[in-house]
Amino acid sequence: MPQYNYIVRDADGKKIHGSLTAESESGVVAQLRKQDVAIVSIEEVKAAPEAPQKAVPGKSAAPASVVPLAEPTAAAKLKSSKKKIPTRDIVVFSRQFATMIDASVPISQAMDALVEQTANPHFRRILQVIYSDIREGDSLTSSFAKYPQVFDALYVNMLRIGETGGVLNQVLEQTASYLEKSEKLKQKVQGALIYPIVILTIAFSITTGLIVFVVPTFAHIYDSLGQKLPAITQTLIDFSTILRKYGLFVLAAVFVAGTLFGRYRKTPNGRLHVDNLLLHLPIFGDMICKVTVSRFCHTFATLIKSGVPIIESLEVVKQSCGNRVMELLADDLKISVREGEGIAASLGKYAVFPKMVTRMISIGEKSGHLPNMLTKVAEFYDEELDAAMEGLAKVIEPVIISFLGIIIGFIVVALFMPIFNMTQAIH
């Protein structure tokens, strides 16, 4: 029977080399699976090549399944690249990886196949380097952790739990499901904001066009008549004159203010003040709060369900929540949990989490079903967010149309009022 060399990692993440004799590679996989280890690679030991090949001086032939290694400079560029990988590509990769691991395919062979099947060129290059690192003996977790711009803290921590606990396929499925939910939530929020932004942009463009191009024409006509204009008309003409003369300065001032605000937003205090302000905005603040709580609970539940300790889970939640207020909350929560205080009692100190949420989490703690309760809270807030966005879409359209009608109506009345006055004077 043929002999196979293998590389596996035990529950502590220690790399173990060994060899087994079996009728086929699947037999080796079956034996290793009984030992509750994570399979890294399996290679058959061949006594001699099937067909002799001429050696090329200075070069050595690589196995056909091995993807050529990327140059060190290329790997460095990939690590420093800020190019985004679509979440959908990461989800598809995770599900395919989970399926292959569940089918007892060794990690290195699974990665080899996934590199070839990845359509996104940039993502393929990253997976290629990860695959090369794994073949050189790096752990799965450390190989993925080199690309935080693609695989965030949550993804890497989930991989670590799956790799050391021998449940990599389950963890990858849970991670893929979480990414899908997170992306859907993001798309919902973007969809709710795009419509009012488009309407407001159109309204602003129409109003600006009327003031800059139409009002001066009427002003020229009224100047030639030499009559005193109504206050409303004179105010509109004066505003049009100021806008045409100093419009570029206004745009420059807006640009400078936006740039300064962006820099302030990147500072710790600025980010805290802005994120806190967003949570207290009328109408939109409630939606942002629901999104933040939903993301917090989804992430927390996914990590705890996968076996990540609560303290470590809170650290990952802090890095992935996307809101400075929630980051500070996670820090305080870690301290409270270390001191023996319950999660629900700690969350009850913050207005971001309503009493209903803390009560449900408290029940989950006492019953030992905290992950399931966190998931239910997140799903409840997802439904609340859907209802809020539908209501906003129904309200925002008539409000914007009414506002636009008032502005345009004001301009029309102001422009034609002198004509109405002259007509009445003639009669």
DRENDO-1510 file (C-alpha; in Angstrom, 1 decimal, always signed):
<recs>
REC; n; res; u; v; w
REC; 1; MET; +0.0; +0.0; +0.0 .
REC; 2; PRO; +1.2; +3.5; -0.7 .
REC; 3; GLN; +2.6; +5.7; +2.0 .
REC; 4; TYR; +1.5; +9.3; +2.6 .
REC; 5; ASN; +3.2; +12.2; +4.4 .
REC; 6; TYR; +0.9; +14.5; +6.2 .
REC; 7; ILE; +0.9; +17.8; +8.1 .
REC; 8; VAL; -1.8; +18.5; +10.8 .
REC; 9; ARG; -2.4; +20.8; +13.7 .
REC; 10; ASP; -3.7; +19.7; +17.0 .
REC; 11; ALA; -6.1; +21.4; +19.4 .
REC; 12; ASP; -3.4; +23.7; +20.6 .
REC; 13; GLY; -2.5; +24.8; +17.1 .
REC; 14; LYS; +0.8; +22.8; +17.1 .
REC; 15; LYS; +2.0; +21.6; +13.8 .
REC; 16; ILE; +2.6; +17.8; +13.6 .
REC; 17; HIS; +4.3; +15.9; +10.7 .
REC; 18; GLY; +3.8; +12.2; +10.2 .
REC; 19; SER; +3.2; +9.5; +7.7 .
REC; 20; LEU; +0.6; +6.8; +7.3 .
REC; 21; THR; +0.0; +3.8; +5.1 .
REC; 22; ALA; -3.4; +3.5; +3.5 .
REC; 23; GLU; -5.0; +2.2; +0.3 .
REC; 24; SER; -5.8; +5.8; -0.8 .
REC; 25; GLU; -5.7; +9.4; +0.3 .
REC; 26; SER; -9.2; +9.2; +1.5 .
REC; 27; GLY; -8.2; +6.4; +3.9 .
REC; 28; VAL; -5.5; +8.7; +5.4 .
REC; 29; VAL; -8.1; +11.5; +5.8 .
REC; 30; ALA; -10.5; +9.1; +7.6 .
REC; 31; GLN; -7.7; +8.1; +10.0 .
REC; 32; LEU; -6.7; +11.6; +10.7 .
REC; 33; ARG; -10.3; +12.8; +11.2 .
REC; 34; LYS; -10.6; +10.3; +14.1 .
REC; 35; GLN; -7.8; +12.0; +15.9 .
REC; 36; ASP; -9.7; +15.4; +15.9 .
REC; 37; VAL; -7.0; +17.4; +14.2 .
REC; 38; ALA; -7.0; +20.0; +11.4 .
REC; 39; ILE; -5.5; +18.6; +8.2 .
REC; 40; VAL; -3.1; +20.9; +6.5 .
REC; 41; SER; -1.8; +18.8; +3.7 .
REC; 42; ILE; -1.4; +15.2; +2.5 .
REC; 43; GLU; +1.1; +14.0; -0.1 .
REC; 44; GLU; +1.8; +10.6; -1.4 .
REC; 45; VAL; +5.4; +9.3; -1.1 .
REC; 46; LYS; +6.6; +8.1; -4.5 .
REC; 47; ALA; +9.6; +5.9; -4.9 .
REC; 48; ALA; +10.4; +7.1; -8.4 .
REC; 49; PRO; +8.8; +9.3; -11.0 .
REC; 50; GLU; +6.5; +7.6; -13.5 .
REC; 51; ALA; +8.5; +9.1; -16.4 .
REC; 52; PRO; +12.0; +10.5; -16.4 .
REC; 53; GLN; +12.4; +14.2; -17.1 .
REC; 54; LYS; +15.4; +16.1; -18.2 .
REC; 55; ALA; +16.6; +18.5; -15.5 .
REC; 56; VAL; +17.1; +22.1; -16.4 .
REC; 57; PRO; +20.2; +23.6; -14.9 .
REC; 58; GLY; +19.3; +26.0; -12.1 .
REC; 59; LYS; +15.6; +25.2; -12.1 .
REC; 60; SER; +13.5; +22.6; -10.4 .
REC; 61; ALA; +10.1; +21.5; -11.5 .
REC; 62; ALA; +7.2; +22.2; -9.2 .
REC; 63; PRO; +4.2; +19.9; -8.8 .
REC; 64; ALA; +1.4; +20.6; -11.2 .
REC; 65; SER; -1.1; +21.5; -8.5 .
REC; 66; VAL; +1.2; +24.1; -6.9 .
REC; 67; VAL; +0.4; +27.7; -7.8 .
REC; 68; PRO; +3.5; +29.7; -8.6 .
REC; 69; LEU; +4.7; +31.7; -5.6 .
REC; 70; ALA; +4.2; +35.4; -5.8 .
REC; 71; GLU; +7.3; +37.6; -5.7 .
REC; 72; PRO; +8.0; +39.1; -2.2 .
REC; 73; THR; +7.5; +42.6; -3.6 .
REC; 74; ALA; +4.1; +41.6; -5.0 .
REC; 75; ALA; +3.1; +40.1; -1.7 .
REC; 76; ALA; +4.1; +43.4; +0.1 .
REC; 77; LYS; +2.0; +45.3; -2.4 .
REC; 78; LEU; -1.0; +43.1; -1.8 .
REC; 79; LYS; -0.7; +43.6; +2.0 .
REC; 80; SER; -0.5; +47.4; +1.7 .
REC; 81; SER; -3.2; +47.6; -1.0 .
REC; 82; LYS; -6.4; +49.4; +0.0 .
REC; 83; LYS; -8.4; +47.9; -2.9 .
REC; 84; LYS; -11.7; +46.6; -1.5 .
REC; 85; ILE; -12.8; +43.0; -2.1 .
REC; 86; PRO; -16.6; +42.7; -2.5 .
REC; 87; THR; -18.3; +41.0; +0.5 .
REC; 88; ARG; -20.1; +38.7; -1.9 .
REC; 89; ASP; -16.7; +37.3; -3.1 .
REC; 90; ILE; -15.6; +36.6; +0.5 .
REC; 91; VAL; -19.0; +34.9; +1.2 .
REC; 92; VAL; -18.8; +32.7; -1.8 .
REC; 93; PHE; -15.2; +31.7; -0.9 .
REC; 94; SER; -16.1; +31.0; +2.7 .
REC; 95; ARG; -19.0; +28.7; +1.7 .
REC; 96; GLN; -16.9; +26.8; -0.9 .
REC; 97; PHE; -14.1; +26.4; +1.6 .
REC; 98; ALA; -16.5; +25.1; +4.2 .
REC; 99; THR; -18.0; +22.6; +1.8 .
REC; 100; MET; -14.6; +21.3; +0.8 .
REC; 101; ILE; -13.4; +21.0; +4.4 .
REC; 102; ASP; -16.7; +19.2; +5.3 .
REC; 103; ALA; -15.9; +16.8; +2.5 .
REC; 104; SER; -12.6; +16.0; +4.2 .
REC; 105; VAL; -10.5; +17.7; +1.5 .
REC; 106; PRO; -7.1; +18.8; +3.1 .
REC; 107; ILE; -6.7; +22.6; +3.6 .
REC; 108; SER; -3.9; +23.0; +1.2 .
REC; 109; GLN; -5.7; +21.2; -1.6 .
REC; 110; ALA; -8.9; +23.1; -0.9 .
REC; 111; MET; -7.1; +26.4; -1.1 .
REC; 112; ASP; -5.4; +25.3; -4.3 .
REC; 113; ALA; -8.8; +24.6; -5.9 .
REC; 114; LEU; -10.3; +27.8; -4.6 .
REC; 115; VAL; -7.5; +29.9; -6.0 .
REC; 116; GLU; -8.2; +28.6; -9.5 .
REC; 117; GLN; -12.0; +29.1; -9.2 .
REC; 118; THR; -11.8; +32.7; -7.9 .
REC; 119; ALA; -12.9; +35.2; -10.6 .
REC; 120; ASN; -11.7; +38.4; -8.9 .
REC; 121; PRO; -8.1; +38.9; -10.0 .
REC; 122; HIS; -7.0; +40.9; -6.9 .
REC; 123; PHE; -8.7; +38.4; -4.5 .
REC; 124; ARG; -7.1; +35.5; -6.5 .
REC; 125; ARG; -3.6; +37.0; -6.0 .
REC; 126; ILE; -4.2; +37.3; -2.2 .
REC; 127; LEU; -5.5; +33.7; -1.9 .
REC; 128; GLN; -2.5; +32.6; -4.0 .
REC; 129; VAL; -0.1; +34.1; -1.5 .
REC; 130; ILE; -2.1; +32.7; +1.5 .
REC; 131; TYR; -2.0; +29.3; -0.2 .
REC; 132; SER; +1.8; +29.5; -0.6 .
REC; 133; ASP; +2.2; +30.5; +3.1 .
REC; 134; ILE; +0.1; +27.5; +4.2 .
REC; 135; ARG; +2.3; +25.2; +2.1 .
REC; 136; GLU; +5.4; +26.6; +3.8 .
REC; 137; GLY; +4.0; +25.7; +7.2 .
REC; 138; ASP; +2.1; +28.8; +8.4 .
REC; 139; SER; -1.1; +28.2; +10.2 .
REC; 140; LEU; -4.4; +29.1; +8.4 .
REC; 141; THR; -5.1; +31.8; +10.9 .
REC; 142; SER; -1.8; +33.6; +10.6 .
REC; 143; SER; -1.9; +33.4; +6.8 .
REC; 144; PHE; -5.3; +35.1; +6.6 .
REC; 145; ALA; -4.4; +37.6; +9.4 .
REC; 146; LYS; -1.8; +39.2; +7.1 .
REC; 147; TYR; -4.6; +40.8; +5.0 .
REC; 148; PRO; -6.8; +42.7; +7.5 .
REC; 149; GLN; -8.1; +44.9; +4.7 .
REC; 150; VAL; -9.8; +41.7; +3.4 .
REC; 151; PHE; -10.3; +39.4; +6.4 .
REC; 152; ASP; -11.2; +41.5; +9.4 .
REC; 153; ALA; -10.6; +40.7; +13.1 .
REC; 154; LEU; -13.9; +38.8; +13.3 .
REC; 155; TYR; -13.0; +36.6; +10.4 .
REC; 156; VAL; -9.5; +35.8; +11.7 .
REC; 157; ASN; -10.8; +35.0; +15.2 .
REC; 158; MET; -13.4; +32.7; +13.8 .
REC; 159; LEU; -10.8; +30.9; +11.7 .
REC; 160; ARG; -8.6; +30.5; +14.8 .
REC; 161; ILE; -11.5; +28.9; +16.7 .
REC; 162; GLY; -12.3; +26.6; +13.8 .
REC; 163; GLU; -8.7; +25.6; +13.2 .
REC; 164; THR; -7.8; +24.8; +16.8 .
REC; 165; GLY; -11.2; +23.3; +17.6 .
REC; 166; GLY; -11.5; +21.1; +14.6 .
REC; 167; VAL; -14.8; +22.7; +13.5 .
REC; 168; LEU; -13.5; +24.8; +10.7 .
REC; 169; ASN; -16.3; +24.0; +8.3 .
REC; 170; GLN; -19.0; +25.0; +10.8 .
REC; 171; VAL; -17.2; +28.2; +11.7 .
REC; 172; LEU; -16.8; +29.2; +8.0 .
REC; 173; GLU; -20.5; +28.6; +7.4 .
REC; 174; GLN; -21.4; +30.8; +10.4 .
REC; 175; THR; -19.0; +33.5; +9.2 .
REC; 176; ALA; -20.5; +33.5; +5.7 .
REC; 177; SER; -24.0; +33.8; +7.1 .
REC; 178; TYR; -22.9; +36.7; +9.3 .
REC; 179; LEU; -21.3; +38.5; +6.4 .
REC; 180; GLU; -24.4; +38.0; +4.3 .
REC; 181; LYS; -26.6; +39.5; +7.0 .
REC; 182; SER; -24.2; +42.4; +7.6 .
REC; 183; GLU; -24.1; +43.2; +3.9 .
REC; 184; LYS; -27.9; +43.1; +3.6 .
REC; 185; LEU; -28.2; +45.4; +6.5 .
REC; 186; LYS; -25.7; +47.8; +4.9 .
REC; 187; GLN; -27.5; +47.7; +1.6 .
REC; 188; LYS; -30.8; +48.4; +3.3 .
REC; 189; VAL; -29.4; +51.6; +5.0 .
REC; 190; GLN; -27.8; +52.7; +1.8 .
REC; 191; GLY; -31.0; +52.1; -0.2 .
REC; 192; ALA; -33.0; +54.2; +2.4 .
REC; 193; LEU; -30.6; +57.1; +2.1 .
REC; 194; ILE; -30.1; +57.1; -1.7 .
REC; 195; TYR; -33.6; +58.2; -2.6 .
REC; 196; PRO; -33.9; +61.3; -0.4 .
REC; 197; ILE; -30.3; +62.3; -1.4 .
REC; 198; VAL; -31.2; +62.1; -5.1 .
REC; 199; ILE; -34.4; +64.0; -4.6 .
REC; 200; LEU; -32.7; +66.7; -2.6 .
REC; 201; THR; -29.9; +67.0; -5.2 .
REC; 202; ILE; -32.5; +67.4; -8.0 .
REC; 203; ALA; -34.4; +70.0; -5.9 .
REC; 204; PHE; -31.2; +71.9; -5.1 .
REC; 205; SER; -30.1; +71.9; -8.8 .
REC; 206; ILE; -33.5; +73.1; -10.1 .
REC; 207; THR; -33.6; +75.9; -7.5 .
REC; 208; THR; -30.1; +77.0; -8.1 .
REC; 209; GLY; -30.7; +77.0; -11.9 .
REC; 210; LEU; -33.7; +79.3; -11.5 .
REC; 211; ILE; -31.9; +81.7; -9.2 .
REC; 212; VAL; -28.7; +81.9; -11.3 .
REC; 213; PHE; -30.1; +81.9; -14.9 .
REC; 214; VAL; -33.8; +82.8; -14.8 .
REC; 215; VAL; -34.0; +85.5; -12.1 .
REC; 216; PRO; -31.3; +87.8; -13.8 .
REC; 217; THR; -33.4; +87.8; -17.0 .
REC; 218; PHE; -36.4; +89.2; -15.1 .
REC; 219; ALA; -34.2; +91.6; -13.2 .
REC; 220; HIS; -32.9; +93.1; -16.5 .
REC; 221; ILE; -36.5; +93.5; -17.7 .
REC; 222; TYR; -37.6; +95.2; -14.5 .
REC; 223; ASP; -34.6; +97.5; -14.5 .
REC; 224; SER; -35.5; +98.7; -18.0 .
REC; 225; LEU; -39.0; +99.6; -16.7 .
REC; 226; GLY; -37.6; +101.8; -13.9 .
REC; 227; GLN; -40.4; +100.9; -11.4 .
REC; 228; LYS; -40.0; +100.2; -7.7 .
REC; 229; LEU; -40.2; +96.4; -7.1 .
REC; 230; PRO; -42.0; +94.6; -4.3 .
REC; 231; ALA; -39.9; +93.7; -1.3 .
REC; 232; ILE; -40.2; +90.0; -2.1 .
REC; 233; THR; -39.0; +90.4; -5.7 .
REC; 234; GLN; -36.1; +92.8; -4.7 .
REC; 235; THR; -35.0; +90.3; -2.1 .
REC; 236; LEU; -34.9; +87.4; -4.6 .
REC; 237; ILE; -33.0; +89.6; -7.1 .
REC; 238; ASP; -30.5; +90.7; -4.5 .
REC; 239; PHE; -29.9; +87.0; -3.4 .
REC; 240; SER; -29.4; +86.0; -7.1 .
REC; 241; THR; -26.8; +88.8; -7.5 .
REC; 242; ILE; -24.9; +87.7; -4.4 .
REC; 243; LEU; -25.0; +84.1; -5.5 .
REC; 244; ARG; -23.7; +84.9; -9.0 .
REC; 245; LYS; -20.9; +87.1; -7.7 .
REC; 246; TYR; -19.8; +85.1; -4.7 .
REC; 247; GLY; -21.0; +81.6; -5.6 .
REC; 248; LEU; -17.5; +80.3; -6.2 .
REC; 249; PHE; -16.3; +81.6; -2.9 .
REC; 250; VAL; -19.2; +79.9; -1.2 .
REC; 251; LEU; -18.3; +76.6; -2.9 .
REC; 252; ALA; -14.7; +77.0; -1.8 .
REC; 253; ALA; -15.8; +77.7; +1.7 .
REC; 254; VAL; -18.0; +74.6; +1.7 .
REC; 255; PHE; -15.1; +72.5; +0.4 .
REC; 256; VAL; -12.7; +73.8; +3.0 .
REC; 257; ALA; -15.2; +73.3; +5.8 .
REC; 258; GLY; -15.9; +69.7; +4.6 .
REC; 259; THR; -12.1; +69.0; +4.5 .
REC; 260; LEU; -11.6; +70.3; +8.0 .
REC; 261; PHE; -14.6; +68.4; +9.2 .
REC; 262; GLY; -13.3; +65.2; +7.7 .
REC; 263; ARG; -9.9; +65.6; +9.4 .
REC; 264; TYR; -11.7; +66.4; +12.7 .
REC; 265; ARG; -13.8; +63.3; +12.2 .
REC; 266; LYS; -10.7; +61.1; +12.1 .
REC; 267; THR; -9.5; +62.3; +15.5 .
REC; 268; PRO; -10.6; +60.2; +18.5 .
REC; 269; ASN; -12.6; +63.0; +20.1 .
REC; 270; GLY; -14.0; +64.1; +16.8 .
REC; 271; ARG; -15.2; +60.6; +15.9 .
REC; 272; LEU; -16.8; +60.3; +19.4 .
REC; 273; HIS; -18.6; +63.6; +19.1 .
REC; 274; VAL; -19.8; +62.9; +15.5 .
REC; 275; ASP; -20.9; +59.3; +16.2 .
REC; 276; ASN; -22.8; +60.5; +19.4 .
REC; 277; LEU; -24.5; +63.2; +17.4 .
REC; 278; LEU; -25.6; +60.8; +14.7 .
REC; 279; LEU; -27.3; +58.6; +17.4 .
REC; 280; HIS; -29.3; +61.6; +18.5 .
REC; 281; LEU; -30.4; +63.0; +15.1 .
REC; 282; PRO; -34.2; +63.3; +14.6 .
REC; 283; ILE; -35.6; +60.4; +12.6 .
REC; 284; PHE; -32.3; +59.1; +11.3 .
REC; 285; GLY; -30.8; +58.8; +14.8 .
REC; 286; ASP; -33.2; +56.1; +15.7 .
REC; 287; MET; -32.4; +54.2; +12.5 .
REC; 288; ILE; -28.6; +54.5; +13.1 .
REC; 289; CYS; -29.2; +53.3; +16.7 .
REC; 290; LYS; -31.1; +50.2; +15.4 .
REC; 291; VAL; -28.3; +49.4; +12.9 .
REC; 292; THR; -25.7; +49.7; +15.6 .
REC; 293; VAL; -27.5; +47.5; +18.1 .
REC; 294; SER; -28.2; +44.9; +15.4 .
REC; 295; ARG; -24.6; +44.7; +14.3 .
REC; 296; PHE; -23.4; +44.5; +17.9 .
REC; 297; CYS; -25.8; +41.6; +18.7 .
REC; 298; HIS; -25.2; +39.8; +15.4 .
REC; 299; THR; -21.4; +39.9; +15.9 .
REC; 300; PHE; -21.5; +39.0; +19.6 .
REC; 301; ALA; -23.8; +36.1; +19.0 .
REC; 302; THR; -21.7; +34.7; +16.1 .
REC; 303; LEU; -18.5; +34.8; +18.2 .
REC; 304; ILE; -20.0; +33.3; +21.3 .
REC; 305; LYS; -21.8; +30.6; +19.3 .
REC; 306; SER; -18.4; +29.6; +17.8 .
REC; 307; GLY; -16.7; +29.2; +21.1 .
REC; 308; VAL; -14.8; +32.5; +21.4 .
REC; 309; PRO; -14.5; +33.6; +25.1 .
REC; 310; ILE; -16.7; +36.6; +26.0 .
REC; 311; ILE; -13.8; +38.9; +26.7 .
REC; 312; GLU; -12.2; +38.2; +23.3 .
REC; 313; SER; -15.6; +38.4; +21.7 .
REC; 314; LEU; -16.1; +41.9; +23.0 .
REC; 315; GLU; -12.7; +43.0; +21.7 .
REC; 316; VAL; -13.7; +41.8; +18.2 .
REC; 317; VAL; -17.1; +43.4; +18.5 .
REC; 318; LYS; -15.3; +46.7; +19.4 .
REC; 319; GLN; -13.2; +46.5; +16.2 .
REC; 320; SER; -16.2; +45.7; +14.0 .
REC; 321; CYS; -19.1; +47.8; +15.3 .
REC; 322; GLY; -18.1; +50.9; +13.3 .
REC; 323; ASN; -19.3; +53.4; +16.0 .
REC; 324; ARG; -17.0; +55.1; +18.5 .
REC; 325; VAL; -19.7; +55.2; +21.2 .
REC; 326; MET; -20.2; +51.4; +20.9 .
REC; 327; GLU; -16.4; +50.9; +21.0 .
REC; 328; LEU; -16.2; +52.7; +24.4 .
REC; 329; LEU; -19.2; +50.7; +25.5 .
REC; 330; ALA; -17.5; +47.5; +24.6 .
REC; 331; ASP; -14.4; +48.5; +26.6 .
REC; 332; ASP; -16.5; +49.3; +29.7 .
REC; 333; LEU; -18.4; +46.0; +29.2 .
REC; 334; LYS; -15.1; +44.0; +29.2 .
REC; 335; ILE; -14.1; +45.6; +32.5 .
REC; 336; SER; -17.5; +44.9; +34.0 .
REC; 337; VAL; -17.5; +41.2; +32.9 .
REC; 338; ARG; -13.9; +40.8; +34.3 .
REC; 339; GLU; -15.2; +42.1; +37.6 .
REC; 340; GLY; -18.0; +39.5; +37.6 .
REC; 341; GLU; -20.9; +41.7; +36.6 .
REC; 342; GLY; -23.5; +40.2; +34.2 .
REC; 343; ILE; -23.7; +41.3; +30.6 .
REC; 344; ALA; -27.3; +42.4; +30.8 .
REC; 345; ALA; -26.7; +44.5; +34.0 .
REC; 346; SER; -23.7; +46.2; +32.3 .
REC; 347; LEU; -25.6; +47.0; +29.1 .
REC; 348; GLY; -28.5; +48.4; +31.2 .
REC; 349; LYS; -26.3; +51.4; +32.0 .
REC; 350; TYR; -26.4; +52.7; +28.4 .
REC; 351; ALA; -29.3; +54.4; +26.8 .
REC; 352; VAL; -28.4; +52.9; +23.4 .
REC; 353; PHE; -29.8; +49.5; +24.6 .
REC; 354; PRO; -33.5; +49.7; +25.6 .
REC; 355; LYS; -34.8; +47.8; +28.6 .
REC; 356; MET; -36.4; +45.2; +26.4 .
REC; 357; VAL; -33.0; +44.3; +25.0 .
REC; 358; THR; -31.4; +44.0; +28.4 .
REC; 359; ARG; -34.2; +41.9; +29.7 .
REC; 360; MET; -33.9; +39.5; +26.8 .
REC; 361; ILE; -30.2; +39.2; +27.2 .
REC; 362; SER; -30.7; +38.7; +31.0 .
REC; 363; ILE; -33.0; +35.7; +30.2 .
REC; 364; GLY; -30.4; +34.4; +27.8 .
REC; 365; GLU; -27.7; +34.6; +30.5 .
REC; 366; LYS; -29.8; +32.8; +33.1 .
REC; 367; SER; -31.0; +30.1; +30.8 .
REC; 368; GLY; -27.6; +29.4; +29.2 .
REC; 369; HIS; -28.8; +30.4; +25.7 .
REC; 370; LEU; -27.2; +33.8; +25.4 .
REC; 371; PRO; -26.1; +33.4; +21.7 .
REC; 372; ASN; -29.7; +32.5; +20.6 .
REC; 373; MET; -31.1; +35.4; +22.6 .
REC; 374; LEU; -28.6; +37.8; +21.0 .
REC; 375; THR; -29.6; +36.5; +17.6 .
REC; 376; LYS; -33.3; +37.1; +18.3 .
REC; 377; VAL; -32.6; +40.6; +19.5 .
REC; 378; ALA; -30.6; +41.3; +16.3 .
REC; 379; GLU; -33.4; +39.9; +14.1 .
REC; 380; PHE; -36.0; +41.9; +16.0 .
REC; 381; TYR; -34.0; +45.1; +15.3 .
REC; 382; ASP; -33.6; +44.1; +11.7 .
REC; 383; GLU; -37.4; +43.9; +11.4 .
REC; 384; GLU; -37.8; +47.2; +13.2 .
REC; 385; LEU; -35.3; +48.8; +10.8 .
REC; 386; ASP; -37.2; +47.5; +7.8 .
REC; 387; ALA; -40.4; +49.0; +9.1 .
REC; 388; ALA; -38.7; +52.3; +9.9 .
REC; 389; MET; -37.2; +52.5; +6.4 .
REC; 390; GLU; -40.5; +51.7; +4.7 .
REC; 391; GLY; -42.2; +54.4; +6.8 .
REC; 392; LEU; -39.4; +56.9; +6.0 .
REC; 393; ALA; -39.7; +56.2; +2.3 .
REC; 394; LYS; -43.5; +56.9; +2.5 .
REC; 395; VAL; -43.0; +60.2; +4.5 .
REC; 396; ILE; -39.9; +61.6; +2.9 .
REC; 397; GLU; -41.3; +61.8; -0.7 .
REC; 398; PRO; -44.3; +64.1; +0.1 .
REC; 399; VAL; -42.2; +66.2; +2.5 .
REC; 400; ILE; -39.5; +66.8; -0.1 .
REC; 401; ILE; -42.0; +67.5; -2.9 .
REC; 402; SER; -43.9; +69.9; -0.6 .
REC; 403; PHE; -40.6; +71.7; +0.3 .
REC; 404; LEU; -39.6; +71.9; -3.4 .
REC; 405; GLY; -43.1; +73.2; -4.3 .
REC; 406; ILE; -42.9; +75.9; -1.7 .
REC; 407; ILE; -39.4; +77.1; -2.9 .
REC; 408; ILE; -40.4; +77.1; -6.5 .
REC; 409; GLY; -43.7; +78.7; -5.7 .
REC; 410; PHE; -41.9; +81.5; -3.8 .
REC; 411; ILE; -39.6; +82.2; -6.8 .
REC; 412; VAL; -42.5; +82.2; -9.3 .
REC; 413; VAL; -44.6; +84.6; -7.1 .
REC; 414; ALA; -41.6; +86.9; -6.5 .
REC; 415; LEU; -40.8; +87.1; -10.3 .
REC; 416; PHE; -44.4; +87.7; -11.5 .
REC; 417; MET; -45.7; +89.9; -8.7 .
REC; 418; PRO; -44.5; +93.2; -10.4 .
REC; 419; ILE; -46.3; +92.1; -13.6 .
REC; 420; PHE; -49.5; +91.5; -11.6 .
REC; 421; ASN; -49.1; +94.9; -9.9 .
REC; 422; MET; -48.6; +96.7; -13.3 .
REC; 423; THR; -51.7; +94.9; -14.7 .
REC; 424; GLN; -53.8; +96.0; -11.8 .
REC; 425; ALA; -52.5; +99.6; -12.2 .
REC; 426; ILE; -53.5; +99.7; -15.8 .
REC; 427; HIS; -57.1; +98.6; -15.0 .
</recs>
